[in-house]
Amino acid sequence: QKEVEQNSGPLSVPEGAIASLNCTYSDRGSQSFFWYRQYSGKSPELIMFIYSNGDKEDGRFTAQLNKASQYVSLLIRDSQPSDSATYLCAVTPSRAGGTSYGKLTFGQGTILTVHP
Amino acid sequence: ETGVTQTPRHLVMGMTNKKSLKCEQHLGHNAMYWYKQSAKKPLELMFVYSLEERVENNSVPSRFSPECPNSSHLFLHLHTLQPEDSALYLCASSPFEWNQPQHFGDGTRLSIL
């Protein structure tokens, strides 16, 4: 079983719709969850992150955590063609707690296409 | 300049060449990372430096040699690379805490002839 798993897609949604991206993780003790957006040929860009204590909303983006089922989701409301990119989920494993640096495990990413 | 800067953006080299990738961060972070990103594969962590000390080396071949002279600069020295080493090499940095996000540079697209 992969540590962090994402459906590679592509996920295609019409402009204005809600895009829902999911990520499952295997380490039950994970406490930090990150979503990055990566345009083709570019580097990953942090969109938002949440900890195990709650969900977060930032503009059109909402990150939600389901600890019991061990998945984290990213909702993009009012999707725009400019949202078309690969979305990477990253998780901090429980064994990283207490270290002085981050240790992220990335999923393979989900390709999102928003069509006009 | 702000953020994380990587040079060069593109590099083409033969298998017998020696070259270096450079990364500089202007965020005041204390940890720096090298990742490899190949097509259709998740980001692979190669090396981690925390306060200029190497704290992780994820079974990376010795033809890749990292160097961190200070908390703002990170190098990846390359020699005798193989065609399968062609990939996007990303540098990232983060604060001195384990649960903070990492911020990436634009990467170096490396092609081995």
Interface residues (C-beta under 8 A of the other chain):
Chain A: V4 S8 Q31 S32 F34 Y36 K42 S43 P44 E45 L46 F49 Y51 L88 A90 T92 A96 G97 G98 T99 S100 Y101 G102 K103 L104 F106 G107 Q108 G109
Chain B: N30 A31 Y33 K40 K41 P42 L43 L45 V48 S50 L51 V55 E56 L88 L90 S94 F96 E97 W98 N99 Q100 P101 Q102 H103 F104 G105 D106 G107
